[in-house]
Amino acid sequence: MSIRSLLPSILIGAVASARSMTPMATIATARLAGRQTPGKLLLLDHPLFKYGALAMGAGELAGDKMKSAPDRTVFLGLLARVMSAGIAGAALAPQGREKDGAVAAIATAVPLAYLTLYARKQAMARIGQTRSGLIEDALVAAAGTAIVALASTANNDTPYNDTP
């Protein structure tokens, strides 16, 4: 297998660099919609994980606009990115290559957190914290959604499937 097979993992790591909980929230949304990820992780089907990931994703989007929000490169921010990118990267990797997907996502998320922080600070200086945050939210949520949608498949056992 080539590095190309890990592209969804790498891309979800880039998403985690800007919003630590968005990868988990997009995976949870896909699972709730009956979609399956290539990587097999039992954690992904636990209701506490799914609803918790959605709540944390929404909370992060709201909290990011607060003046007291810490930089994404503080220890806890990087730790959240490592955990979220690792789980999401494993889920989007080909079955049997979950560890490789986790490593690829983490290796992308951590260094890019510094670059996305720099870009956000530049945007904040020009258009303010709230507007720059909302724009970043839209871009990151759209990217996360597209990556997960393209990497996941419909589960034929769900009631959402219209095929006989």
Secondary structure, 3 states (H helix, E strand, C coil): CCHHHHHHHHHHHHHHHHCCCHHHHHHHHHHHCCEECCCCCHHHHCHHHHHHHHHHHHHHHHHCCCCCCCCCCCHHHHHHHHHHHHHHHHHHCCCCCHHHHHHHHHHHHHHHHHHHHHHHHHHHHHHCHHHHHHHHHHHHHHHHHHHHHHHCEECCCCCCCCCC
